[in-house]
Amino acid sequence: MKLSNIILEDYWTKFRPEAEKLEAEMRDTYNRDDIHVDIIQHSNGDHAMGKVSIRQKEDLRNGIYKNMKNFLTAKGFEITGGANFYDYDDDSYSYPSIKFEFAI
């Protein structure tokens, strides 16, 4: 890949419409306004990576967390990580999240 292609490619915003659509769908499905979705293209260009964050100051119930993972899997995403816990350490928050990826 040429350097000019790397510089011109916008890995961070290429999938913004898809992220916004998935976020809206999950907010509607789970009746929550604290769900946030980010999706970026991997630099090699053959897949994208995403993260669903549930910005609440407590862990999710396990059943809801598993249901959200199943929801993403049913959409064709491969679950690659995440954690169902909330943590705060003086200057940063860690919210329950689910990481996923998909082939482009």
Disulfide bonds with the S-S distance in Angstrom:
none
